[in-house]
Structure formats: structure tokens, C-alpha cells
Amino acid sequence: MPREGEKHPTFKHIIIAGIVLAGVAIPGIAQARQPEPPAHQYRYQVATLPPPTLLSAPRCASACARAIARTEASAVSEAEAAAPVPTATPEPWPTIEVRPGDTLSDLAAWFGLTLDELAAANGIYDVSQIGIGDVLAIPISSSQFLLPPEPVLVPIETPTPAAVVLEPEPAPPAQPSFVSAPAAGAEEAIAAICALPWPCEQMVSIARCESGLRPWAYNSRGYYGLFQINFAFEGWDNPWTNARVAYETKYVPAAAKGDPYSPWPVCRWH
């Protein structure tokens, strides 16, 4: 029973006190009402590693030495790979001096080369242009070089030219002597001259000056017959033939040009 002056507990106070007592007396109930964590929080677990083991001193030294050796070997291999590779100096080719009778094709065949290979090794463009004493490089190793035998020289026979028989030149006919007096046969020469349609007296005077009215007159400089025509022809020593040729080839063409006596520039004034 409550004492005088004390208030009677209400239903509200009773409920609150019950709740407090329930939370104190049964804490597991309050905890059980808490929401459970999601299942994915337990998907991964932290692996537990075994405690490190310490190596004994000899074992550690051996392992460390192997590791250092591997490191040094790796460094050496990298340095060797980075270092430039030395190039070998090529062995010089053996040489040979061209001898009398040597040819480029024969030398190439002796050393087992082609003509083009030997020419290219020596910068030769014309294979026929090699001379005695020229030094040729042979593109083979010195161990394979073997001097070829001396070439055999075959003497070249020079044919003896056949004797040339020179025939004597015919003697020129005797030169005519030009005289003012008519020679024998002058009458026939005058008749031959006057038978043509040109001035008879003038042409007889020219013929007398040129040949002395001798139909057979000949000059070694190449003048023939009665009117000393400057080319040879058949019958040049016949007065009739000589007069006709002089009329047709000398007088008529010159007359067409205005001066019929121009073929005889010296004797036209006699």
C-alpha cells in the first residue's frame, strides 16, 4: 500500500518498469532482435599464413650466394648483349701478274671462276683490255690459290706478201712540134675544118696555132688532135673526127653563151 503522500503507480509506469526489467534480465532477447548481417559478408575469409621460418646461417649463405651469382650472370649476359659484336677483318684476295699469253678467260677457268666474276672483282669492263704486267685480284681464299702454269706461246707466222710485178707505163707519144708551115696532110685537115658550118679561115688559124694542122698531135697534159681537145675519144687523131668533135662540144656550146672562140683563149688571136 502506498504511504500517505505517495502517489499510486499508474499503468503507464508499470509498463515502463516492465520493459526496463525485461531489457536487464533478458539481454539475449534484445540481441536476438538485431538484424542479421547479409550473407555476402562471410564470402571471403582472410588466409592465415604460417609464421616465417628462419634459415640457418650456412643455408642462408648458400642461398644468398646462388642469388648473387644469378644476378651477376644476368648482368653479364645483358652487358654482352649490349656490347657491339666485333666484325672480322676480311682476308685479302691473292693477286697474280698478267704474263705473256695470259687471257682473262683462261685465268678465270683456272681458278674456277666465271669471266664476269673475275672482271667484276677487278673493275674491268672490256675483257680484252688487259696487258702484260697488270695485277689482277683473284676473289678466292689464299688457301685455294695455285699459280697457273706458264702459258704456251704459239709463234704467229706472218705470210710473205706476193711479189708485185709492176708493168711499165706506156711511153707517151712524142709531143708535136708546132710550126707555122703546114705539115704533110695539112690539106686534108683544112678540108675537114672547112666542111663544117663555122668560120673556115678563123678555125683554120686556130687549128694551125693549136696543133700545126697535125691531126696526130698529142700533149702529155691531156690534149688531143687537131684542135687539142682536153679529153680522149675514139678517132681523136683523125682530122675529120677531131674537127667534128671540136665543133659539137666546144664551138656550138660557146657560141650559145656569146663567145664561140672562148675554148681556145690563146690561139683565137692568131
Residue pairs with C-beta under 8 A, 6 or more apart in sequence:
2 8
22 29
23 30
55 63
91 141
91 142
92 142
93 121
93 137
93 138
93 139
93 140
94 137
94 138
94 140
94 142
94 145
95 135
95 136
95 137
95 138
96 107
96 135
96 136
96 138
96 147
96 148
97 133
97 134
97 135
97 136
98 130
98 131
98 132
98 133
98 134
98 135
98 136
99 132
99 150
99 151
100 132
100 151
100 153
101 150
101 151
101 152
101 153
102 130
102 132
102 151
103 130
104 115
104 118
104 119
104 124
104 127
104 130
104 136
105 115
105 127
106 148
106 151
107 118
107 136
107 138
107 148
108 114
108 115
108 117
108 118
110 148
111 118
111 138
111 140
111 144
111 145
111 148
112 140
113 138
113 139
113 140
115 127
117 139
118 124
118 136
118 138
118 139
119 125
119 127
121 137
121 138
121 139
122 136
122 137
124 130
130 136
138 145
172 218
172 220
173 216
173 218
175 218
175 219
175 220
176 211
176 212
176 214
176 216
176 217
176 218
176 219
177 212
178 209
178 210
178 211
178 212
178 217
179 212
180 208
180 212
182 208
182 212
182 213
183 212
183 213
183 214
185 213
185 214
185 215
185 239
186 213
188 215
188 239
189 207
189 213
189 214
189 215
189 226
189 239
189 243
190 204
190 213
192 226
192 239
192 240
192 242
192 243
193 200
193 203
193 204
193 207
193 226
193 239
193 243
194 200
194 203
194 204
195 240
195 243
196 203
196 243
196 244
196 247
197 247
198 247
198 251
198 260
202 261
203 251
204 213
205 267
205 270
206 227
206 261
206 264
206 267
206 268
206 270
207 213
207 226
207 227
207 243
208 270
209 264
209 266
209 267
209 270
210 217
210 226
210 227
210 228
210 264
210 267
211 217
211 225
211 226
211 227
211 228
213 226
214 226
215 225
215 226
215 237
215 238
215 239
215 242
216 225
216 237
217 224
217 225
217 226
217 228
218 224
218 225
218 237
219 228
222 230
222 231
222 232
223 229
223 230
224 230
224 231
224 232
224 233
224 236
224 237
224 242
225 236
225 237
225 238
225 239
225 241
225 242
226 239
226 242
226 243
226 246
227 242
227 243
227 245
227 246
227 250
227 264
229 236
229 242
229 245
229 246
229 249
229 250
233 241
233 245
234 241
235 241
235 242
236 242
236 245
246 263
250 263
250 264
251 260
251 263
252 260
254 260
254 261
254 262
254 263
261 268
262 268
